[in-house]
Amino acid sequence: MGDKNIRRHNVSFIETLCKSALSKSGIYGIDYSLNPYFGCEHSCIYCYVPRMLPSKLKGRAWGSFVEVKINIPKILARELRSLSSGRVLISSITDPYQPIEQQYQLTRKCIELLAKKNFEVVVLTKSTLFTRDLDIIDKERFELGVTVTTLNAYKELEPNSPPPLMRLQALKEASENGFKTFIFLGPLIPGIVDDEIQEILELAYNSNVKYVIIDKLNTKGDVTQAIAKALNRDQMEKLMKAMSNKSWINEIKEKIIRICNKLHIPYDFCF
Ligand code: SF4
């Protein structure tokens, strides 16, 4: 245990021991969240986690470290002895299929344990690595979701994530093989998502997803400035223009509802 001195994209990976695996969740419809890692190599600029849990960063930049909870399968197995059912989100504050999962397989081991019990599981990721685990995912009790925030500005805003079209292709293949799938469309980046929303929802339709969940941008802290700094000049001007329009959020919401209704895609807003 300790700093494994593995480095990628200037990310350090630290093996840690956790005391609990399932955390009670306040997210609507979710009983527990499970996060095999703390920190995320995907390093999304808009990520709310470092702004929500600044003390857990211990002075480190978000995206520069990943804590690997190497004992989480053992702890989960122990917790499952006294729990029989519930709905678990994997994950709420990290990406369960970020690249280091290829090596440690903690998400896979936890999924195996949950699949043996009567748990419902919602998997949410920006990676395509979830396809590795389709052999152990229960088609009835599991839902697989990928996050799509932008098609054109992902290199600026999600610098270390797989391209969104690859995520959607992986999801489409899962849908075609009988898995329940969904798209998490969020956070809605003002000015950026506007021109892309039609295409994203058409891709969702073509991927045969069961539904789309949409969330807005949490503008707490320095997130708007961080996004503006990462974007190119044209994108940044669009962001600023939309941010100064007080009715932007209602307008984009109405547009999403219109498109979803036209495409007959069930949708749910988190706001
Ligand atoms: S993938 Fe999710 S947890 Fe990871 S940096 Fe991006 S938004 Fe944050």
Boltz pocket constraint, residues with backbone or C-beta under 6 A from the ligand:
constraints:
  - pocket:
      binder: B
      contacts: [[A, 40], [A, 41], [A, 42], [A, 43], [A, 44], [A, 46], [A, 47], [A, 48], [A, 49], [A, 92], [A, 93], [A, 94], [A, 95], [A, 126]]
      max_distance: 6.0
